[in-house]
Amino acid sequence: MFLLTNTMRNHWILLLVCLFAFFPASQGNCTAPLNLVFGVVGEEFLIKDDFSVNSTVTYTCRPGYIRSPGISNTITCLSDSTWSTPGEFCKHKSCGNPGEPENGEMHGEDFLFGSRVNYTCNIGYNMESKRDYRECLADGTWSNAVPVCSVQVCSPPNAITDGSFNSDKTDYVYQDAVTYTCKSGLSLIGEASILCTSHGNWSSDSPQCKVVDCINPEVQNAEKLSGFSGPYTLNSAVSFQCYKGFTMIGSGHVTCNASSMWDPPLPTCNLQVCSPPNAITDGLFNHDKTDYVYQDAVTYTCKRGFSLIGEASIFCTSHGNWSSDPPQCKG
């Protein structure tokens, strides 16, 4: 029988210690693998935190994800104490098209788990639902229902004195319109037709029915070009032109307004004015007036020994100038 001496036993112990020092038992092992965004480690692996080389770990998909066909859901502990890189073996669940609302629009292109789509109503419609969105849930369904867009409602239009409107509806909604008319002999003041707007009010106030009667317009020194005879009711129009030699002050076109007044006020026609005639050297003219108007005339004469060259008499024209330049006196 081979017996170890104390010296030999000590040598063997020393050799084993050195081997363990250079080749530890845990060399090449991997720590617990991380959970992924789309997957978690199977329950049977959760209790371990040390995995030997070539060990494998299997993942399951997180809620909201489903397996991607053909991609492995396992990883392997490598000799360098790291885990092999996993493929994307789980993908988002799809909830499908969330649906379009009647009289509204859906905004969103991603229908996968975790996404949200928003809804808006068309002009003239209001969001009736409390939530204007839907979210894709982990079970592949959409949260809540497709929102409902209800049409904007207006209160009934106001009745008017001595008039009526052409509708007997009970409910009035966006873009409904009514038209008012007055009793015979009365003029309608305001908008004849009004519209239910997207804000739930009418496009303008209700009109009124009134007697409108403007007096026969007369302008001195002018003639009518239109609107020769009445009656002159709302929006009746008359045009004027001054006689030759007269200048119009104001507008030549007036309209009968809701207050039975001509708008703008009737014009006036004033005689055309000329500036005083020019004095001449060695001569004079036969007036000392301050104001000269249409058809006023002056006659020039020269001093003794001078001859008059030009028109002796000139007159104020209908354009506000003199018929010719003043003459000259030549010695």
TAURDA-V157718 format. One record per backbone hydrogen bond with DSSP energy under -1.0 kcal/mol. CO is the residue of the C=O (numbers start at 1). NH is the residue of the N-H. E is the energy in kcal/mol with one decimal. If there is no record, write none. Layout:
BEGIN
CO & NH & E
CO & NH & E
END
This chain:
BEGIN
5 & 9 & -2.6
6 & 10 & -2.0
7 & 11 & -1.6
8 & 12 & -2.0
9 & 13 & -2.2
10 & 14 & -2.1
11 & 15 & -2.1
12 & 16 & -2.3
13 & 17 & -2.2
14 & 18 & -1.9
15 & 19 & -2.1
16 & 20 & -2.4
17 & 21 & -1.7
18 & 22 & -1.9
19 & 23 & -2.4
24 & 27 & -1.5
26 & 29 & -2.0
30 & 51 & -3.2
38 & 62 & -2.2
39 & 36 & -2.2
40 & 60 & -2.9
42 & 45 & -2.0
43 & 46 & -1.1
45 & 48 & -1.1
51 & 30 & -3.9
52 & 55 & -2.0
55 & 77 & -2.8
57 & 75 & -2.0
58 & 42 & -2.5
60 & 40 & -2.6
62 & 65 & -1.9
64 & 93 & -3.0
66 & 91 & -3.1
68 & 71 & -1.5
73 & 59 & -2.7
75 & 57 & -2.1
76 & 84 & -2.3
77 & 54 & -3.1
78 & 81 & -1.6
82 & 78 & -3.3
87 & 89 & -2.1
89 & 68 & -3.3
91 & 66 & -2.9
93 & 113 & -2.6
101 & 104 & -1.3
103 & 122 & -2.5
105 & 120 & -2.1
107 & 118 & -2.3
111 & 95 & -3.0
112 & 115 & -2.3
115 & 136 & -2.5
117 & 134 & -2.0
118 & 107 & -3.4
120 & 105 & -3.0
122 & 125 & -1.9
124 & 152 & -3.2
126 & 150 & -2.6
132 & 119 & -2.8
134 & 117 & -2.4
135 & 143 & -2.4
136 & 114 & -2.2
137 & 140 & -1.9
141 & 137 & -3.1
148 & 128 & -3.1
150 & 126 & -3.3
152 & 174 & -2.0
160 & 163 & -1.2
162 & 183 & -2.3
164 & 181 & -2.6
165 & 167 & -1.0
172 & 154 & -3.1
173 & 176 & -2.6
176 & 196 & -2.8
178 & 194 & -2.2
179 & 166 & -1.6
181 & 164 & -2.3
183 & 186 & -1.9
187 & 210 & -2.6
189 & 208 & -2.2
192 & 180 & -3.1
194 & 178 & -2.0
195 & 203 & -2.3
196 & 175 & -2.9
197 & 200 & -1.5
201 & 197 & -3.1
208 & 189 & -3.4
210 & 187 & -3.7
219 & 222 & -1.2
221 & 243 & -2.5
223 & 241 & -2.1
232 & 214 & -2.8
233 & 236 & -2.4
236 & 256 & -2.8
238 & 254 & -2.6
239 & 225 & -3.0
239 & 226 & -1.1
241 & 223 & -2.6
243 & 246 & -1.9
245 & 272 & -3.7
247 & 270 & -2.6
249 & 268 & -1.9
252 & 240 & -2.7
254 & 238 & -2.3
255 & 263 & -2.8
256 & 235 & -3.1
257 & 260 & -1.9
261 & 257 & -2.9
263 & 255 & -2.1
268 & 249 & -2.9
270 & 247 & -3.8
272 & 294 & -2.0
280 & 283 & -1.2
282 & 303 & -2.4
284 & 301 & -2.7
292 & 274 & -3.2
293 & 296 & -2.5
296 & 316 & -2.8
298 & 314 & -2.2
299 & 286 & -1.3
301 & 284 & -2.4
303 & 306 & -2.1
307 & 330 & -2.8
309 & 328 & -2.6
312 & 300 & -3.2
314 & 298 & -2.4
315 & 323 & -2.2
316 & 295 & -3.0
317 & 320 & -1.5
321 & 317 & -3.2
328 & 309 & -3.6
330 & 307 & -3.5
END
